[in-house]
Amino acid sequence: MEFHKPLARALKYGFLKRLAERRASRISGANDGLAQQAMAFIIGCGRSGTTVLGEVLEKHPSILYFFEPYHLWATVDPITDVTNLYSQSPAKFILDANDCTHDAQRRFNLLFMERAHRAGSPLIVEKTPFNAARIGYLESLKPESKFVHIIRDGVDVARSIARLSEDNSYQIAGKPDRSRWWGHNDSKWTAIARDGKRMKYFAGEVDQLSDFAAKGAYEWLVSLAEVDSWRKRLGNRLMEITYDRLTTDPRGTIADICDFLSVPKSDAWLDLAIQKIDGTRHNPGSQVLLPPAMCEEFNRRQIRWGFAGRAISSDTSTQSPHAGILAATPILNSRMRLQA
């Protein structure tokens, strides 16, 4: 049975993509109602708890939920297909308003907004972790969207990414060089490294990253930094929670998210919803080694969010003499803070 799974996955993904392409080729008949549909995105670096949060909100009667609809995004625009699941052309990890085309807008309306309009759902919630680095793009597609950003201990995230990076059990027929985390021929890492350098996120240190945990830590840093760069503009349309808060106070956290999304929250629904949330999990593993400047910023952010884990500098001779007083140092929320 295991032998047939790669073929079954290839057939499933191919079917979903062809179906999306057919839908996107139609002429919309519901444009007049599209503006009535509100939208929210669950964002956060992968392995941060976005899946369980999405599974909770999926059950809400007022919400139409999209779980990592890679086939839809690849149909909206191949530039989004950063793992090359459907395309072999270079994609981008970080997207902004300049990447949003008229055709992409039209296909987005057909594949996301019109579906919600037909279903009579007042709110769409979409979950794709990459979207933490695509807020400008999403804002162009659907202005006034809300964003729920979940943050998890970066060491736990890096170790979890490393574990999945080494897992070869999830195979897809016809894609022998596909990594479960980094995509076809490491296309996702190529995009993160290229776009990270372009945005001056430790441009001088990115090429020093070699192991999976370090690359995962960099993805975590870039994701958080991109959200930081939009915080002021989004204002009260951005809600941020930690994975620890979600798992230690699930009822209060989900209730607050419902208030943020302006959807009702009955006691009966909350009782059912929080059953999906387990206790806090931590990932054991080796130390996360990062180049000096990247390591210092990683640990600053860990302190900022109250996380216990710390990265270790891969060059101990250049560790900051101020490492012991980082907790008293303010965090700067701008891209300039991350320039190497």
Secondary structure, 3 states (H helix, E strand, C coil): CHHHHHHHHHHHHHHHHHHHHHHHCCCCCCHHHHCCCEEEEEECCCCCCHHHHHHHHHCCCCEEEEECCHHHHHHHCHHHCCCCCCCCCCCCCCCCHHHCCHHHHHHHHHHHHHHHHHHCCCEEEEECHHHHHCHHHHHHHCCCCEEEEEECCHHHHHHHHHHHHCCCCCCCCCCCCEECCCEECCHHHHHHHHHHHHCCCCCCCHHHCCCHHHHHHHHHHHHHHHHHHHHHHHHHHEEEEEHHHHHHCHHHHHHHHHHHHCCCCCHHHHHHHHHHCCCCCCCCCCCCEECHHHHHHHHHHHHHCCCCCCCEECCHHHCCCCHHHHHHCCCCCCHHHHCC
